[in-house]
Amino acid sequence: MPSRLVATSVGLLLFTLAAWTAGGAKTPIVRLETGRPGLGMMDETFMVALPIDNAGAQRVDDLQVTGVSLGSAPLLSPTSFPVILGPIPPGGHVIFQADFEAGNLEADFSYTLTVTGTYTHGPNGRPIPFTLTREVSTLPASPGSATAKSGSARPESPSGPPFPPFPHGFSPEVNTVRLPTPVGPFVPGNLTQPSTSVEAPPNGHTASALLTKPLTDPPVAITTNRGVGVPQSDIWPITEPSGASGGGVVFVTFNPYYTTGAAYSLDGGSTYRTIDLQKAFPHDGIGICCDQVVQYVPKIDRFIWIMQGPTHSQSGQGDYRLAAASPAEIKKHHGLVWTTWKLDAHSIGQPDPTDFDYPSMSVGNNSLYVSWDVGWQACGTKKHPCTWGREVLRIPLSDIQAGGAIHFRYTHPSNSYVAWASAVTQDTKDEVFWAGHNGTSQLRVFSWAEGSNIYHWEDVKIATYVRNPPGTTNNAGKIIKVAGHEPSYAPYPLAKLLVPHTRDWLWRFSDDIIMGATRSGKQVWFAWDAAPKDDIPQPYIEMVTLDRSADFTVVQQEQIWNSAFAFGFPSLATNACTGEIGLSLARGGGNTDYENHAVGFWGDFKVYDTTDANATTGLFGDYLTIRQNPTADLHGAFFDAFGFALNKASTAGPGHVLPESEINVDIRYAVFGRSGACPRP
């Protein structure tokens, strides 16, 4: 029997229906449900962080847990009952954590988690009992390994673009609450010194070497910092910009409102031409929902673009379209001609309807890597359920270049349950990595060598960080919020004005998924958002560096922080010749700053704003982008970074609450690096 386990939830959730509306209507006044739990294992402690959701129409008061069990496993905590969790508004949730002794738990075995308690509702305050149950199934022990499965997809056969206009089912970005990371046993760590400061973009060469950086480091230069001028009516405030450059083309994608979700530039980002997605792709029902990710691959001279379709609940199937085009083809056909492949549930052995979300993409020596969440909202049927978790696909670059069928390998989603929404490492060469939180004091790190069909995982202890669940951050952007849209984001708690003129800009996506990941030689870097703690009063970025050659030994654990404002949404990439880590991130809040996009290098303890925001919203995110810039004259020393900020339109009226028609989304393309850091070959 293995002694180290991690677990995942499976099976149908059960709930207690407490009350009904007057007259026998079918909508419950109070309805408690369990969400997907966050799970972890550290030493001999198995941790379950269980969301308890109020799916009813009215508030639940005085929620108390009076007991919890998981099979015959001894309970370690809580050590006393009741556990008072407080009120839950309609559409809200609380997290209840229970820890169990793991010695009697078998690997790959299902157990029933049972939670009992009481709550009150209405003016009489009488306690009402409830019982919630959910099946929880353990995963293989760590370290472990598995064999990747094989799949394929044939290229789509369009009749010939440009296609006649056709509604593609554009849908707004709607995210569910991510898995809550269980709070693990405390492991002490050190606070990075100094804090990270922010400056305006350097004009030419501005010195930026500080403290741990050698004084001989070339200064940071931002050679390009321009807005992507696209119609404001076509941009969703959750912009999620992604892009890359190559072959004289800058290509950028963003969340569309209607027809445009991509644009390209032939003059280094000075001017852009938008692409009407209705005309660029076949009318096969995939559509465009939200998440889009772009890479440029110099080895095959292709832009590779992955687009997410609407979910089952949005009258879609959650499919993805993978598209490839050379810079010459983009120039010749104005961005309307692509070789495309449809990646759906059946191509990876999943039943319909199965939804996918939050794609990530990176390039190795000979392969493209794509990761996504399986079973985000729809997860098969009761009779034919999907396998839920994070999945990674490996696609040969040669298949993409040839334009015929692609033959790929993919991981089993449940093995990566703890890596929900995790990014794959950028600049990953002959091995790709991804990771998830196995509690707040441990990572589960996954690795997959390019020439192997076996992937591996291993647990790595880290210093404890503070998880940052949605709705609990204490920072705020300054002054103007965008009106509307918040009610559609249940079960997220509604954004709240912390003081009359401020807004929490991290509320919607402030959990701790590993957004930033890159490889530098034998080192693997991971970065994520963390909550304020005693010595860091604002939300910040936690970052861990591991030594691949020494069983993922922790080289350093650092923080990007400032006591006056927050940092979030980290994206990482690696300098092509020196191995230095580039940063693309968001920062802002406190009492002085709006949220802005910023770039820089780790170790300078200084980043540079690329935007100048004067409006804020709780709909910021969900990710930013950084890529190596392949321009030959820059010799690998520079990066392409894509971010955004919000600005009050010049025609906006007075007041602190504005409609979206009076807010402009400034999508920004920046090229930055160290001049002379990489000598000519």
C-alpha positions in Angstrom: 0.0 0.0 0.0 1.6 3.3 -1.0 2.1 5.8 1.7 1.9 9.0 -0.4 -1.4 9.7 -2.2 -3.2 12.6 -3.9 -6.9 12.4 -4.6 -9.5 13.7 -6.9 -13.3 13.9 -6.7 -15.5 11.7 -8.9 -19.1 10.7 -9.1 -22.4 12.6 -8.8 -22.6 15.3 -6.1 -25.4 14.9 -3.7 -27.2 17.8 -2.0 -29.8 18.5 0.7 -32.9 20.5 -0.4 -33.9 22.5 2.6 -37.0 24.5 1.6 -39.3 25.4 -1.3 -40.9 28.6 -2.4 -44.5 29.3 -1.4 -47.2 27.6 -3.4 -45.1 24.5 -4.2 -42.9 26.1 -6.9 -40.0 24.1 -8.1 -37.3 26.7 -7.3 -35.8 26.0 -3.9 -35.4 28.8 -1.4 -32.3 27.1 0.1 -30.2 24.5 -1.6 -26.7 23.4 -0.5 -24.4 21.6 -2.9 -20.8 20.5 -2.8 -18.4 21.8 -5.4 -15.3 20.0 -6.7 -12.9 19.8 -3.8 -9.3 20.8 -3.7 -7.2 17.8 -2.5 -3.7 17.2 -1.4 -1.3 14.9 0.4 1.6 15.9 2.5 3.5 13.4 4.6 0.7 11.2 6.0 -2.0 13.9 6.0 -4.7 13.8 3.3 -6.4 17.2 2.9 -9.8 17.9 1.5 -10.9 21.6 0.8 -14.6 21.3 0.1 -16.7 24.1 -1.5 -20.2 24.3 0.0 -22.4 26.3 -2.5 -25.7 28.0 -1.9 -27.6 27.2 -5.1 -30.8 28.5 -3.7 -32.6 31.8 -4.1 -32.1 33.2 -0.6 -29.3 33.6 2.0 -28.2 30.8 4.3 -27.4 32.0 7.8 -25.3 30.5 10.6 -23.9 27.6 8.6 -22.2 25.1 11.0 -20.4 21.8 10.3 -21.0 19.3 13.1 -19.2 16.3 11.7 -17.2 14.9 8.8 -16.0 11.4 7.7 -14.1 9.8 4.9 -14.5 6.0 4.9 -12.7 4.7 8.0 -9.8 7.2 7.8 -9.2 8.8 11.2 -10.0 12.5 11.3 -7.0 14.8 12.2 -8.8 18.2 11.9 -11.0 19.9 12.7 -10.3 18.8 16.3 -13.5 20.3 17.7 -17.1 21.0 16.4 -19.1 22.8 15.4 -17.1 24.7 12.8 -18.8 28.0 12.1 -18.7 29.0 8.5 -21.1 31.9 8.6 -23.7 33.0 6.1 -23.7 32.2 2.4 -25.5 34.6 0.0 -27.3 33.2 -3.0 -24.7 32.0 -5.6 -22.0 32.2 -3.0 -19.8 29.6 -1.3 -17.6 28.8 1.6 -14.7 26.4 1.9 -14.6 23.7 4.6 -11.4 21.8 5.1 -11.0 18.5 6.8 -7.7 16.6 7.2 -7.4 12.8 7.6 -4.8 10.3 8.5 -3.8 8.6 5.2 -2.3 5.4 6.4 -5.5 3.4 5.7 -6.3 5.0 2.3 -5.6 2.9 -0.7 -4.4 4.2 -4.0 -6.9 4.5 -6.9 -9.9 3.8 -4.6 -13.1 5.7 -4.1 -14.3 6.9 -0.7 -17.5 8.7 0.4 -17.0 12.0 2.1 -19.9 12.9 4.4 -20.4 16.3 5.9 -23.2 17.0 8.4 -24.3 20.3 10.0 -27.0 22.8 10.5 -27.9 26.3 9.2 -30.7 28.8 9.8 -32.9 30.6 7.4 -35.6 33.2 7.9 -36.6 35.2 10.9 -37.3 32.3 13.3 -33.6 31.2 13.4 -34.4 27.6 14.0 -31.5 25.3 13.1 -32.1 23.1 10.1 -30.0 19.9 9.7 -28.2 19.0 6.4 -26.1 16.2 5.1 -23.8 16.5 2.1 -21.9 13.6 0.4 -19.4 13.3 -2.4 -17.3 10.5 -3.8 -13.5 11.1 -3.5 -11.1 8.9 -5.3 -7.4 8.7 -4.7 -4.7 9.0 -7.4 -1.5 7.0 -7.8 1.3 7.7 -5.3 4.1 10.1 -5.9 6.6 9.7 -7.5 4.7 8.1 -10.4 4.4 7.7 -14.1 1.9 6.8 -16.9 1.9 6.2 -20.6 0.5 8.8 -22.9 -2.3 7.8 -25.2 -2.4 8.4 -29.0 -4.9 10.4 -31.1 -5.2 12.1 -34.4 -7.1 14.8 -36.3 -7.5 15.3 -40.0 -7.3 18.8 -41.5 -10.6 20.5 -42.1 -11.5 20.8 -45.8 -12.8 24.3 -46.4 -14.5 25.2 -49.6 -12.2 28.2 -49.9 -11.9 31.3 -47.7 -12.9 34.0 -47.4 -16.1 32.4 -46.3 -19.4 34.3 -46.4 -20.3 35.9 -43.1 -21.8 33.5 -40.7 -22.6 33.8 -37.0 -20.0 31.8 -35.1 -21.7 31.7 -31.7 -19.5 34.3 -30.0 -19.9 33.9 -26.3 -18.7 35.9 -23.3 -16.0 34.5 -21.0 -17.6 32.8 -18.1 -15.4 31.0 -15.6 -16.4 28.7 -12.8 -14.7 28.9 -9.4 -11.3 27.1 -9.5 -10.3 24.3 -7.2 -9.6 25.6 -3.7 -6.1 24.6 -2.6 -6.0 22.8 0.8 -4.0 24.6 3.5 -1.1 22.4 4.2 1.2 22.1 7.2 3.3 25.2 7.7 6.7 25.3 6.1 8.7 28.5 6.9 10.3 30.6 4.1 12.1 33.8 3.5 10.8 37.1 2.1 12.5 38.3 -1.1 14.4 41.5 -0.6 14.0 44.1 -1.9 10.5 44.6 -3.1 9.8 45.2 -6.8 9.3 48.8 -7.8 7.7 50.2 -11.0 8.9 52.9 -13.3 7.7 54.5 -16.5 9.0 52.9 -19.8 12.7 53.7 -20.3 13.5 56.2 -22.9 16.3 54.5 -24.8 18.7 52.8 -22.4 17.8 53.2 -18.8 20.0 51.5 -16.2 18.1 49.0 -14.1 20.6 46.6 -12.6 20.1 46.4 -8.8 21.5 44.4 -5.9 21.8 40.8 -7.0 22.3 41.6 -10.7 25.9 42.2 -11.9 26.7 45.8 -12.6 27.9 44.8 -16.1 24.4 43.8 -17.1 23.2 45.8 -20.1 20.3 48.1 -19.3 16.7 47.4 -20.2 15.4 48.9 -23.4 11.8 49.0 -24.6 12.2 49.3 -28.4 8.4 49.1 -29.1 5.5 50.0 -27.0 2.3 50.6 -29.1 -1.4 50.0 -28.7 -3.2 47.6 -31.0 -5.8 49.9 -32.6 -8.9 47.7 -33.0 -12.6 48.6 -32.8 -13.5 49.0 -29.2 -16.9 47.6 -29.7 -15.3 44.3 -30.7 -13.3 43.8 -27.4 -14.4 42.1 -24.3 -13.0 43.6 -21.1 -11.5 40.3 -20.1 -9.1 40.7 -22.9 -6.7 37.8 -22.5 -4.2 39.1 -25.1 -1.8 36.6 -26.8 0.5 37.1 -29.6 3.9 36.6 -31.2 6.1 38.0 -34.1 8.0 36.4 -36.9 8.7 36.8 -40.6 7.8 40.5 -40.6 4.4 39.9 -39.0 3.1 40.8 -35.5 0.1 38.7 -34.8 -2.2 39.3 -31.8 -5.4 37.7 -30.5 -7.9 38.9 -27.9 -11.3 38.2 -26.6 -13.9 39.2 -29.2 -17.4 40.6 -28.6 -18.5 40.0 -32.2 -16.5 39.3 -35.3 -12.9 40.3 -34.6 -10.7 38.6 -32.2 -7.4 38.9 -34.0 -5.3 41.4 -35.8 -1.9 41.5 -37.5 0.7 44.2 -38.3 3.2 44.4 -41.2 5.1 47.4 -39.9 6.3 46.3 -36.4 3.1 47.1 -34.6 2.6 50.7 -35.8 -0.7 49.8 -37.6 -2.9 46.7 -37.5 -5.5 45.1 -39.7 -8.2 43.1 -38.0 -9.4 39.7 -39.1 -13.1 38.9 -39.3 -13.3 35.5 -37.8 -16.7 34.8 -39.4 -14.9 34.9 -42.8 -11.7 33.2 -41.8 -12.9 29.8 -40.8 -15.4 27.1 -42.0 -18.9 27.1 -40.6 -18.5 23.8 -38.7 -20.2 24.8 -35.4 -17.0 25.3 -33.4 -17.4 29.1 -33.2 -15.3 31.3 -31.0 -15.9 31.8 -27.3 -13.0 33.4 -25.5 -9.6 31.9 -24.9 -7.1 32.1 -27.7 -3.3 31.4 -27.6 -0.7 32.1 -30.2 2.9 31.0 -30.8 5.4 31.6 -33.7 7.6 28.7 -34.5 10.8 29.7 -36.4 11.7 26.1 -37.1 8.7 25.6 -39.4 8.0 29.3 -40.1 4.4 29.1 -38.8 2.1 31.0 -36.6 0.1 28.4 -34.6 -3.2 29.6 -33.1 -5.6 27.7 -30.9 -9.1 28.9 -30.4 -11.7 27.8 -27.9 -15.3 27.2 -28.9 -18.4 27.9 -26.8 -19.2 25.5 -24.1 -22.2 23.1 -24.0 -24.1 25.6 -21.8 -23.4 28.3 -24.5 -24.9 26.1 -27.2 -21.5 24.8 -28.2 -19.5 21.6 -27.6 -16.3 23.1 -26.1 -14.2 22.1 -29.1 -10.9 23.7 -30.1 -9.7 24.7 -33.5 -5.9 24.5 -34.1 -4.8 26.7 -37.0 -1.4 27.3 -38.7 -0.2 29.8 -41.4 3.1 31.1 -42.5 3.9 34.9 -42.3 3.9 34.8 -46.2 0.4 33.3 -46.2 -0.9 35.9 -43.7 0.5 38.7 -45.9 -0.9 37.2 -49.1 -4.4 36.4 -47.9 -4.8 39.1 -45.3 -5.0 36.7 -42.4 -8.0 34.8 -43.8 -6.4 31.5 -45.0 -5.2 29.0 -42.4 -4.7 25.2 -42.3 -7.0 24.0 -39.5 -7.7 20.9 -37.4 -10.7 20.3 -35.1 -9.8 19.0 -31.7 -12.9 17.7 -29.9 -13.9 15.4 -27.1 -13.8 12.3 -29.3 -10.2 13.0 -30.5 -9.0 12.5 -26.9 -11.3 9.7 -25.9 -14.0 11.7 -24.1 -17.8 11.5 -24.5 -20.1 14.4 -25.5 -20.8 16.8 -24.0 -17.4 17.5 -22.6 -16.2 21.1 -22.2 -12.6 22.4 -22.2 -11.1 25.6 -20.9 -8.0 27.7 -20.2 -5.6 26.5 -22.9 -1.9 26.9 -22.7 0.7 26.4 -25.5 4.5 26.1 -25.8 7.1 24.9 -28.3 9.8 22.3 -27.8 12.6 21.3 -30.1 10.4 19.2 -32.4 6.9 19.4 -30.8 4.0 21.7 -30.0 2.5 21.3 -26.5 -1.1 22.2 -25.7 -2.7 21.9 -22.3 -6.3 22.5 -21.2 -8.9 21.7 -18.5 -11.2 18.7 -19.3 -14.7 18.8 -18.0 -14.7 22.4 -17.1 -18.6 22.7 -17.0 -20.1 19.8 -19.0 -18.4 16.5 -18.2 -20.1 13.8 -20.2 -23.3 12.2 -18.9 -24.3 10.2 -15.8 -24.1 7.1 -17.9 -20.9 8.1 -19.8 -18.9 10.6 -17.6 -15.8 12.2 -18.8 -12.4 12.0 -17.1 -11.9 15.3 -15.4 -8.6 17.1 -14.9 -5.7 18.9 -16.7 -4.5 17.4 -20.0 -1.4 17.9 -22.1 -1.1 17.1 -25.9 2.2 16.7 -27.8 1.9 17.4 -31.5 4.9 16.9 -34.0 5.8 20.2 -35.6 6.5 18.3 -38.8 2.8 17.2 -39.0 1.7 20.8 -38.6 4.1 22.0 -41.3 3.0 19.3 -43.7 -0.6 20.3 -43.3 -2.1 16.8 -43.4 -3.3 14.7 -40.5 -1.7 15.4 -37.1 -0.8 12.5 -34.9 -0.5 13.4 -31.2 0.0 11.9 -27.8 -2.0 13.1 -24.7 -1.9 12.6 -21.0 -4.6 11.2 -18.8 -6.5 14.1 -17.2 -7.1 12.6 -13.8 -3.3 12.3 -13.3 -3.1 16.1 -13.4 -6.1 16.8 -11.2 -4.0 19.1 -8.9 -2.7 21.0 -12.0 -6.1 22.5 -12.9 -5.5 25.4 -15.3 -1.7 25.1 -15.1 0.5 26.5 -17.9 3.1 24.4 -19.7 6.6 25.7 -19.6 7.7 28.1 -22.3 11.0 27.6 -24.2 10.9 24.1 -23.1 13.4 22.4 -25.6 13.5 18.6 -25.1 11.2 18.2 -22.1 8.0 19.9 -21.1 6.9 20.6 -17.5 3.7 21.6 -15.7 2.7 21.7 -12.0 -0.2 22.0 -9.5 -0.6 22.7 -5.9 -0.7 19.6 -3.7 -1.6 21.8 -0.7 -0.2 25.2 0.1 3.2 23.7 1.1 3.9 21.4 -1.8 3.9 21.2 -5.6 3.2 18.2 -7.8 5.5 18.6 -10.7 4.9 16.8 -14.0 7.6 16.1 -16.7 7.4 14.7 -20.2 10.5 14.1 -22.3 10.1 14.8 -26.0 11.3 11.4 -27.2 9.3 9.4 -24.7 5.7 8.4 -24.4 6.0 8.0 -20.6 5.3 11.1 -18.4 6.2 11.4 -14.8 5.2 13.3 -11.6 6.8 14.0 -8.3 5.9 16.0 -5.1 8.2 18.8 -4.1 7.9 20.6 -0.7 8.0 24.4 -0.8 7.6 27.2 1.7 4.0 27.9 2.6 2.2 30.6 0.7 -1.3 32.0 1.4 -3.9 30.9 -1.2 -5.9 33.7 -2.8 -9.5 32.5 -3.4 -11.9 34.7 -5.5 -13.4 37.7 -3.7 -10.9 37.9 -0.8 -8.2 40.2 -2.0 -7.7 43.5 -0.2 -6.3 45.6 -2.9 -8.2 47.9 -5.3 -7.8 49.7 -8.5 -8.5 53.4 -8.3 -11.5 55.4 -9.3 -13.7 54.4 -12.2 -15.4 51.0 -12.6 -17.2 49.6 -15.6 -20.9 49.1 -15.1 -22.7 45.9 -16.1 -22.0 42.2 -16.6 -21.2 41.2 -13.0 -24.5 39.3 -12.4 -23.7 36.8 -15.2 -20.6 35.6 -13.4 -22.3 33.6 -10.6 -21.1 31.6 -8.7 -18.4 34.3 -8.3 -19.3 36.8 -5.6 -20.2 40.1 -7.0 -17.4 42.7 -7.1 -17.8 45.2 -4.3 -16.6 48.7 -4.0 -14.1 48.7 -1.1 -14.5 52.4 -0.6 -16.7 54.7 -2.8 -14.1 55.3 -5.4 -12.2 52.0 -5.5 -12.6 48.5 -6.9 -11.0 45.1 -6.3 -9.5 44.3 -9.7 -8.3 40.8 -8.8 -11.6 39.6 -7.4 -12.7 37.6 -10.4 -9.6 35.5 -11.0 -7.5 35.8 -7.9 -6.9 32.1 -7.1 -3.5 30.4 -7.2 -3.3 28.6 -10.5 0.2 28.4 -11.9 0.0 30.9 -14.7 3.7 31.5 -15.3 6.0 28.6 -16.3 9.3 28.5 -18.2 12.5 26.5 -18.5 16.0 27.8 -18.4 18.7 25.2 -18.9 18.3 22.6 -16.1 16.0 25.0 -14.1 12.2 25.0 -14.2 10.3 28.1 -13.0 6.7 28.3 -11.8 4.8 31.5 -10.7 1.3 32.1 -9.3 -0.8 34.7 -7.5 -0.8 34.7 -3.7 -2.8 36.5 -1.0 -1.5 39.1 1.4 0.3 37.8 4.5 1.9 39.3 7.6 5.0 40.7 5.9 3.3 41.4 2.5 0.2 43.6 2.9 -0.9 43.4 -0.8 -1.5 40.4 -3.1 1.7 39.3 -4.8 3.4 36.8 -7.1 5.0 33.6 -5.6 7.8 32.1 -7.8 9.7 28.8 -7.3 12.8 27.7 -9.2 13.5 23.9 -9.3 16.7 22.0 -10.4 15.6 19.4 -12.9 19.0 17.6 -12.7 18.6 17.1 -8.9 15.1 15.6 -8.6 13.5 19.1 -8.7 15.3 20.4 -5.7 14.2 23.9 -4.8 16.8 26.4 -5.9 15.0 29.4 -4.7 11.5 30.6 -3.7 11.0 34.3 -4.3 8.2 36.9 -4.3 7.4 39.8 -6.6 5.8 42.2 -4.2 5.3 45.8 -3.1 3.7 47.0 0.1 1.8 49.8 -1.7 0.1 47.9 -4.5 -0.5 44.4 -5.9 1.1 42.2 -8.5 -0.7 39.5 -10.4 -1.2 37.4 -13.6 2.5 36.4 -14.1 3.7 35.2 -17.5 7.3 34.0 -17.9 9.7 33.3 -20.8 13.5 32.7 -21.1 16.1 34.8 -22.9 17.4 32.8 -25.9 21.1 33.2 -25.2 21.6 34.1 -21.5 18.8 32.1 -19.9 17.5 35.2 -18.0 13.8 35.1 -17.1 11.6 37.8 -18.7 8.3 38.9 -17.0 5.0 40.1 -18.3 2.5 40.9 -15.5 -0.1 43.1 -14.1 0.2 45.5 -11.2 -1.8 48.2 -9.5 -4.2 48.9 -6.6 -3.6 50.1 -3.1 -4.7 53.7 -2.8 -2.9 55.2 -5.7 -2.8 53.1 -8.9 -5.0 51.6 -11.6 -4.2 48.2 -12.9 -1.5 48.3 -15.6 0.6 46.0 -17.7 4.3 45.9 -16.9 7.4 44.1 -18.2 10.9 43.4 -16.9 13.5 40.8 -15.8 13.5 38.8 -12.7 16.3 39.8 -10.4 16.2 43.5 -11.3 13.5 44.1 -8.7 12.1 46.7 -11.1 9.4 46.5 -13.8 8.2 49.0 -16.3 4.6 50.1 -17.1 3.7 49.8 -20.7 0.2 51.2 -20.2 -1.3 54.3 -18.5 -4.7 53.2 -17.2 -7.3 55.6 -15.6 -10.2 53.1 -15.2 -10.6 49.8 -13.3 -12.9 46.9 -13.2 -13.3 43.5 -11.5 -13.2 41.9 -15.0 -9.4 42.1 -15.5 -7.5 39.1 -16.8 -7.4 36.2 -17.3 -3.8 36.1 -18.6 -1.0 38.0 -20.2 1.6 36.8 -22.7 5.4 36.9 -23.2 7.4 35.2 -26.0 11.0 35.2 -27.3 11.3 37.8 -30.1 12.9 36.0 -33.1 14.2 39.1 -35.0 17.7 38.2 -36.2 19.1 41.7 -35.5 18.1 41.3 -31.8 20.1 38.1 -31.4 17.7 36.5 -28.9 18.1 39.2 -26.3 14.5 40.6 -26.5 10.9 39.5 -25.8 7.5 40.2 -27.2 5.0 41.0 -24.5 1.2 41.5 -24.7 -0.9 43.1 -22.1 -3.8 45.6 -21.7 -5.3 48.3 -19.5 -8.6 50.3 -19.4 -9.0 54.0 -20.2 -11.9 56.4 -19.8 -13.0 57.4 -23.3 -12.6 61.1 -24.2 -16.3 61.2 -24.8 -17.2 59.7 -21.4 -19.5 61.6 -19.2 -19.0 62.5 -15.5 -19.2 60.1 -12.6 -17.4 57.2 -11.2 -19.6 54.4 -12.8 -19.4 54.2 -16.6 -21.0 52.0 -19.2 -18.6 49.9 -21.3 -19.3 52.2 -24.2 -17.4 54.9 -22.4 -14.4 52.6 -21.6 -11.6 51.9 -24.1 -9.5 48.7 -23.9 -5.8 49.5 -24.6 -4.3 46.2 -25.9 -0.5 46.8 -25.8 2.4 45.2 -27.8 5.8 45.8 -26.2 9.3 44.6 -27.3 11.9 44.8 -24.5 15.2 43.3 -23.6 18.9 44.1 -22.9 20.7 45.5 -25.9 24.0 43.8 -26.3 23.2 40.9 -23.9 23.5 38.4 -26.7 26.5 38.9 -29.1 26.2 38.2 -32.7 26.8 34.5 -33.5 
